[in-house]
Amino acid sequence: MSWKSAKLPSGAKLFKVHNFNFIYQGTNFHIEIDEYSDGTFTGHGEHSTDQSYVIESVSAKTIDECLSAIIKKIEGRNP
């Protein structure tokens, strides 16, 4: 059985979490992508040692698009 077809109670959500470490210009970022059973992806990131440095959430149709959008935001904040 696929996790996407699991029967859930009313009001519940089930999603798969993908975690990545991204090093850019010597700075480490933690990126989390949430994969929902309806096929959508949302993700966000944060600086590994400064939790006030948050990369805003993005949504996409694939994990690749979502990850690329977050990386682009990190590049934009660290020219």
Secondary structure as a PSIPRED ss2 file (coil, helix, strand):
# PSIPRED VFORMAT (PSIPRED V4.0)

   1 M C   1.000  0.000  0.000
   2 S C   1.000  0.000  0.000
   3 W H   0.000  1.000  0.000
   4 K H   0.000  1.000  0.000
   5 S H   0.000  1.000  0.000
   6 A C   1.000  0.000  0.000
   7 K C   1.000  0.000  0.000
   8 L C   1.000  0.000  0.000
   9 P C   1.000  0.000  0.000
  10 S C   1.000  0.000  0.000
  11 G C   1.000  0.000  0.000
  12 A C   1.000  0.000  0.000
  13 K C   1.000  0.000  0.000
  14 L C   1.000  0.000  0.000
  15 F E   0.000  0.000  1.000
  16 K E   0.000  0.000  1.000
  17 V E   0.000  0.000  1.000
  18 H E   0.000  0.000  1.000
  19 N E   0.000  0.000  1.000
  20 F E   0.000  0.000  1.000
  21 N E   0.000  0.000  1.000
  22 F E   0.000  0.000  1.000
  23 I E   0.000  0.000  1.000
  24 Y E   0.000  0.000  1.000
  25 Q C   1.000  0.000  0.000
  26 G C   1.000  0.000  0.000
  27 T E   0.000  0.000  1.000
  28 N E   0.000  0.000  1.000
  29 F E   0.000  0.000  1.000
  30 H E   0.000  0.000  1.000
  31 I E   0.000  0.000  1.000
  32 E E   0.000  0.000  1.000
  33 I E   0.000  0.000  1.000
  34 D E   0.000  0.000  1.000
  35 E E   0.000  0.000  1.000
  36 Y E   0.000  0.000  1.000
  37 S C   1.000  0.000  0.000
  38 D C   1.000  0.000  0.000
  39 G C   1.000  0.000  0.000
  40 T C   1.000  0.000  0.000
  41 F E   0.000  0.000  1.000
  42 T E   0.000  0.000  1.000
  43 G E   0.000  0.000  1.000
  44 H E   0.000  0.000  1.000
  45 G E   0.000  0.000  1.000
  46 E E   0.000  0.000  1.000
  47 H E   0.000  0.000  1.000
  48 S C   1.000  0.000  0.000
  49 T C   1.000  0.000  0.000
  50 D C   1.000  0.000  0.000
  51 Q C   1.000  0.000  0.000
  52 S C   1.000  0.000  0.000
  53 Y C   1.000  0.000  0.000
  54 V E   0.000  0.000  1.000
  55 I E   0.000  0.000  1.000
  56 E E   0.000  0.000  1.000
  57 S E   0.000  0.000  1.000
  58 V E   0.000  0.000  1.000
  59 S E   0.000  0.000  1.000
  60 A E   0.000  0.000  1.000
  61 K C   1.000  0.000  0.000
  62 T C   1.000  0.000  0.000
  63 I H   0.000  1.000  0.000
  64 D H   0.000  1.000  0.000
  65 E H   0.000  1.000  0.000
  66 C H   0.000  1.000  0.000
  67 L H   0.000  1.000  0.000
  68 S H   0.000  1.000  0.000
  69 A H   0.000  1.000  0.000
  70 I H   0.000  1.000  0.000
  71 I H   0.000  1.000  0.000
  72 K H   0.000  1.000  0.000
  73 K H   0.000  1.000  0.000
  74 I H   0.000  1.000  0.000
  75 E H   0.000  1.000  0.000
  76 G H   0.000  1.000  0.000
  77 R H   0.000  1.000  0.000
  78 N C   1.000  0.000  0.000
  79 P C   1.000  0.000  0.000
